[in-house]
Amino acid sequence: MLPVRKPDNVFNDLEQLQQRKEQLASQLQQDNQQFTTLWHDTFVAKSASNKVEWASSLLSNSLTAIDAFLLVRKLFKNHGSLFRHSRK
């Protein structure tokens, strides 16, 4: 279990609170930009510049699809009763 961390900040007036709010907003904006960049790099398909890259991309995607199909088939074979609705 993670330890509970109590806030270190003690605000004496409204200006300090507003400054902290602005700091957190800028941190959130930076984190959001970083997350968006990582998401884009991970999940957006890149166009192949030549036939070799296109063929390797096709092969990689095909193997991923076959692997996913075999995984689902194995799960249904071994644990199919979990996915079926029982009649009452």
Stockholm file with secondary structure:
# STOCKHOLM 1.0

chainA/1-88         MLPVRKPDNVFNDLEQLQQRKEQLASQLQQDNQQFTTLWHDTFVAKSASNKVEWASSLLSNSLTAIDAFLLVRKLFKNHGSLFRHSRK
#=GR chainA/1-88 SS CCCCCCCCCCCCSHHHHHHHHHHHHHHHHHHHHHHHHHHHHHHSCCCCSSHHHHHHHHHHHHHHHHHHHHHHHHHHHHHGGGTSCCCC
#=GC SS_cons        CCCCCCCCCCCCSHHHHHHHHHHHHHHHHHHHHHHHHHHHHHHSCCCCSSHHHHHHHHHHHHHHHHHHHHHHHHHHHHHGGGTSCCCC
//
